[in-house]
Amino acid sequence: MNVVILGAGNIGYGVARSLALSGANISIIDSCTSALNRISERIDAKPVLGDATDFNVLKEAGLQEANAVIAVTSSDETNIVACQIAASMFGTGMKIARLNKWSYFNNGALLRNIALSVNFAVSPYFEVSKIVRRNMLIPGSLDAVSCVGNKMMVIGVVCKKNSAIANVPVKYITSIDELGCIAILYIRKNGEASGILPGQADVIEGNDIVYFACPRSNIQYAMNLFGYATIETNTVVMIGGGDMCEAIIDAASFSDIAIKVIEKDLKNAELLAAKFDNATVLHGDPLDPDALMTANIEEAGVVISITEDDKTNIISCLLAKNLGAKRVAAVLNEVSYSSILHSLGINAILNSRLAAISRILRYLRDGEIEDVLALEDDEIYVFAVDAKDGCYAIGMSTSEIESKNEVRVIAIVRAEETLTLPRKILINVNDRILLIARKNSLDKIITFFQNKPKYLR
């Protein structure tokens, strides 16, 4: 696959790195020499210095031979124009553009015009807003994603100290889980930056972050086992009233979630209050304890800081936690802070750039796998794949696909039956397989589900 990437920032680098690991031929264009040098020193990519909308620069990058162009510069207009040039002058088949402005997404006519030259548009802030909305689906959860034709849920929680599952080895969870419907996917110990794909001897402790899968019909049953027997307060306090905030409020208008917003800029606060009836907008400095207390953060289900400034998001979350907030989440643009923040008490780190990278890669892989979610800065994936007639996986045992702390089969959906944590089960045609795997094992797993040559069938 030949790919031209426009923009050598964090998103461009992240996409280039992942595609390089898959064997793609990559050219990357940027007007900054140091940014190009950083990428060419780390991955196998052709650096091209110049303007991403210049025909000759695009030609030098090999756009005439490219299967895809991925425009992820910091300028929406540059990305749109570059895709228009790719479509009209190079006949590029796949055109992906990063768009930051929420106005492009909530204006149907404008988006339809852009769609004439852009196959897929991604917004870092909009992707994070979707994560936040998922977070609000199940009170008490850190994340909640529906998958496998809406038959399964993957849910992230903080295990409560007094819960039924706390201090129980994974191999004994079946004695507590009377319905046999919970699959433990991932455990991150309290304060640690990374987690594990647990084995049978691993123990879930109080305050560990745990991701598990269960059928949709058993959500409340599963949450009870982690200590969420009572309905959590369905109130969300958001710090920052920008585009991301608007997207979240708009999505929450069809739910019973109570939203409070703390916005520092008085004019923005007034505009937001006038625009939305389903949110209480408070004017105040998020770094002022009095402003946080006015929002009653100690009673909220979660406090989410979504300003455009990483430091404000971090400090406001730490302050909110100190003032009694149950759960806090911070949206970050830079990944360098992530490794230390969990140890400081921030429950969830939402990285806008990593969210955009993950969404672009999911689009590129569309048709091969259904991505469910990514963990640990995109190093671990939960995904689903179909076992189609003629693929290598047919007749294989689930134990042949799994490898310790690298790949686990979570569930098999077979017709109307769901097999949770199937052990030594043979894979049949038309099975839908839900797996968790580290990034370095992803291509190997995809290979299992590719079609055999006819002479091997």
C-alpha positions, 0 to 999 in steps of 0.5 A, a space after each residue: 500500500 502506497 500512502 502519502 501523509 500531509 503533516 508531520 506532527 503527532 498525528 502524522 507521525 502516529 499514523 506513519 508509524 503504525 502503517 510502517 509496521 504493516 509494511 506500507 510505503 510512506 511519503 510524508 510532507 511538511 514545511 518543517 525540516 525538524 519535524 520531518 527529520 524526527 520521523 525519518 530518523 525513527 521510521 522508514 518513510 520518505 520525507 518531502 519538504 514543502 507546501 502540502 497544497 503544492 502540485 509539484 510537492 505532491 508529485 514529488 511525494 508520489 501521490 500519482 501512485 498512492 492508494 491513499 492520501 491522509 491530510 492531517 496538518 493543523 490547518 483544516 483548509 489546507 487539508 481540504 484543498 489538498 484532498 481536492 487536488 488529490 481527487 481532481 488532479 491525481 485521481 487518488 482513491 482514498 482521501 482522509 482529512 483532519 478537520 478541527 472545527 466543529 462547524 464542519 461537522 454540524 453543518 450538513 450542507 457544508 459537510 456534503 460539499 467537503 464529501 465530494 473530495 474527502 472520503 473520510 473526515 476525522 476530528 481529534 476533538 470529536 473523537 474524544 467527545 465520542 469517548 466521553 459520551 461512551 463514558 456517560 452511557 453506564 454510570 460508574 464506568 470509565 468507558 463503555 462500547 457496544 460491539 459484535 452487532 450490539 450483542 456484547 459490551 466492553 466496559 472499563 471500571 475502577 474495581 471497588 475495594 468492597 466488591 465481590 470481585 476484589 482480591 479474587 484471582 481471575 481463575 476463581 471469578 467463575 465461582 462468583 460469576 454465577 451466570 458465567 458471562 464476564 470475561 476479564 480483558 485487561 487489568 491496570 494496577 492502581 497508580 500504574 501507567 500500563 496494564 496486563 492481559 491477565 492470566 488465571 493467577 492474576 488478582 483483581 484488587 480494589 482501585 484497579 482499573 479493569 476492562 471486561 466484556 459481557 452480554 448487553 443483557 447482563 450489564 447491571 449484573 456485571 457492574 454489581 460484581 465490581 461494586 456498583 450495585 446502586 445507581 451512580 449519580 448521573 451528573 457530569 461536570 465539564 470544565 471548558 465550554 469549547 467545541 468538544 463541550 458542545 458536541 457532548 451536550 448535544 449528544 446528551 440531549 436525548 438522555 437523562 444525564 444532568 450536565 454542568 459546565 464551568 467556563 472561564 470566558 464570560 462571553 462563551 459562557 453566555 453563548 453556551 447557556 443561550 444555546 443549550 437548555 439541557 446544561 447548567 453553565 457556570 462562569 468561573 475559573 476552573 483553577 479556583 476551588 470556589 468555582 468547582 465547589 459551586 458546581 457541587 463536584 463532590 456529588 457528580 458522577 464524573 468531572 471531565 476537564 476538556 479545555 484546550 490547555 493540557 496544564 489547566 486540564 491536569 491541574 483542575 482534575 487534581 484540584 477536583 479530586 482533592 475537593 472530593 470528586 469521585 472520578 476525574 478525567 482529563 483530555 490531553 493533546 500531548 502523550 508525555 504526561 500520561 504515564 504519571 497522571 494515573 498515579 496522581 489520582 486521575 482516573 482516565 486520560 483522553 488523548 485527542 491526537 491518539 483518538 484521531 490516529 486510532 480512528 484513521 487506522 480503523 477506517 483504513 482497516 475497514 472490512 478486515 476487522 471491527 475495532 472496538 477500542 484501543 488501550 494504553 496509547 494505542 498499544 492494545 486493541 480490542 476488536 472483532 473479526 468474522 471467520 469467513 468461509 475459506 479463511 485460515 482460522 476455520 477449524 483452528 482451536 481458540 488456543 492456537 490463536 491465543 498467546 500469553 499476555 499478547 492475544 486472548 479470545 474474549 468471546 465467540 458469537 455463533 448464530 444466536 449463541 454467545 460463548 464467553 472465554 471459549 477454551 479449545 473451541 474450534 472456530 466455525 464458518 460465520 463465527 464472529 470472534 471478539 479478541 484483545 491483542 497487543 499491537 505487535 500481534 495484530 497483523 498476525 491475527 488478521 492473517 488468520 482470518 484472511 482467505 487461503 489460496 484456492 489450492 490450499 482449500 
